[in-house]
C-alpha cells in the first residue's frame, strides 16, 4: 500500500506543478459545451438549453477520457528519460505500480471534471442528492476505466510523438461513437453496433441517466461492462509492468 500511495502522490505532485495542463484540459470540454452545444442546440429538435442538458454528460465523458489517457503519457515520457526504469527497480511490487498509475490517472481526470460539475446550476440543472451521488459515482468509475485504458496503452509505447497520434486516432472515434452528442436510439444500426463495444458509450449513458433519467442501456449492463474493462485493462497494464523494460 505504501508503494501504491507513493506512485499516486508522485503523479499528483506533478499535476500541481504543471497547472497549465489542468487549465488546458478544460478548454476542449467548454468549447464542446458552450460553442458546439449552443450552435447545434439552435437547430436541434431538443433545442437551446435542452440540447445543452443532453450533451452535458457527453462533455463530462470527454473531459474524463482525454484527461485520464493523456495523464498516462507521463509513462512514455518517464521511459524516455530513464525514470521509469528507476521506478521499476524500486522495492515496490509491479502490481502496485500499475494500480498506482491507473488510480493517479483517474484522480487527475476527476479534477477538471469536478470543475465542470460546478456548472450544473449555471446550466439550470437541479439534481436531487441521490442523482448527484449517482453521477459522481459514475464519474469515478468512468475515470478509472479510461485511466486503465490509457495506462495499458501507454505502457507499450516508447515514443512521446507516436502515442498522442495513436491515442487521438482511437479517442476521438470512441467519443463520437458513444452517443455523447446525439441519441443512439436514432443512429444507424451499424453505429449502434459499434457503440456496443465502446466503454465511453456506457459511461456517458450512466451519467445521462443520472441527470436526465434516460438510459440507452440497462444500468446494470453498463456497470458490468465498465467493471469488466477495468479488470481486463488493469491486468494488461500489470503484465507490461511485470515484464519490465525488456518488453
DAQUISUL-V275980 format. One record per pair of residues at least 4 apart in sequence whose ideal C-beta (glycine too) atoms are under 6 Angstrom apart, sorted by the first residue. I is the first residue (numbers start at 1). J is the second residue. D is the distance in whole Angstrom. If there is no record, write none. Layout:
I_J_D + I_J_D
This chain:
3_92_3 + 3_96_4 + 4_96_4 + 4_99_6 + 4_100_5 + 7_97_6 + 7_100_3 + 8_100_5 + 8_103_6 + 8_104_4 + 11_104_4 + 15_108_5 + 25_67_5 + 25_112_5 + 26_30_6 + 26_112_5 + 29_59_5 + 29_62_5 + 29_63_4 + 29_116_6 + 30_34_6 + 31_35_5 + 32_36_5 + 32_59_5 + 33_37_5 + 33_59_5 + 34_38_6 + 36_40_6 + 37_41_6 + 37_52_5 + 37_55_5 + 40_44_5 + 41_48_5 + 41_51_3 + 41_52_6 + 44_51_4 + 46_50_4 + 46_51_4 + 46_54_6 + 52_123_6 + 55_59_6 + 55_181_6 + 57_204_5 + 57_207_4 + 57_208_4 + 57_211_6 + 58_180_3 + 58_181_6 + 58_204_5 + 60_113_6 + 60_116_6 + 60_207_6 + 61_65_6 + 61_180_6 + 61_200_6 + 61_203_5 + 61_204_4 + 62_175_6 + 63_67_6 + 63_112_5 + 63_113_5 + 63_116_6 + 64_68_6 + 64_109_5 + 64_113_5 + 64_142_5 + 64_143_5 + 64_146_6 + 65_146_5 + 65_200_6 + 66_70_6 + 67_109_4 + 67_112_6 + 68_105_5 + 68_109_4 + 68_143_6 + 68_146_4 + 68_147_4 + 68_150_5 + 69_150_4 + 69_167_6 + 71_105_4 + 71_108_4 + 72_105_5 + 72_150_3 + 72_151_5 + 72_154_4 + 74_78_6 + 75_154_4 + 75_155_6 + 76_154_5 + 76_157_5 + 76_160_5 + 76_163_5 + 77_160_6 + 78_83_4 + 78_84_4 + 79_84_4 + 79_158_6 + 85_245_5 + 88_244_6 + 92_96_5 + 92_97_6 + 94_241_4 + 94_242_4 + 95_238_5 + 96_100_6 + 97_241_5 + 98_237_5 + 98_238_4 + 98_241_5 + 100_104_6 + 101_151_5 + 102_147_5 + 102_148_5 + 102_151_5 + 102_234_6 + 105_147_3 + 105_150_6 + 106_143_4 + 106_144_5 + 106_147_4 + 109_143_5 + 110_114_6 + 110_143_5 + 113_139_6 + 119_123_6 + 120_125_5 + 127_131_4 + 127_132_5 + 131_210_5 + 134_210_4 + 135_207_6 + 135_210_4 + 138_206_4 + 138_207_5 + 141_226_5 + 142_203_4 + 144_230_6 + 145_199_5 + 145_226_5 + 145_229_5 + 145_230_5 + 148_230_5 + 148_233_4 + 148_234_5 + 149_233_5 + 150_154_6 + 151_155_6 + 151_237_5 + 152_233_4 + 152_236_4 + 152_237_4 + 155_237_5 + 155_240_4 + 156_240_6 + 157_163_4 + 163_167_6 + 167_171_5 + 168_172_6 + 173_177_6 + 174_198_5 + 174_200_5 + 175_180_6 + 177_194_5 + 177_195_5 + 177_198_5 + 178_198_5 + 178_200_4 + 178_201_4 + 178_204_5 + 179_184_4 + 179_201_6 + 180_204_5 + 184_192_6 + 184_195_6 + 184_216_5 + 187_191_4 + 187_192_5 + 195_201_4 + 199_229_5 + 200_204_6 + 202_222_4 + 202_225_5 + 202_226_6 + 205_215_6 + 205_216_5 + 205_217_5 + 205_222_6 + 206_222_5 + 208_212_5 + 208_214_6 + 209_215_4 + 217_221_5 + 217_222_5 + 229_233_6 + 230_234_6 + 238_242_6 + 240_247_6 + 243_247_4
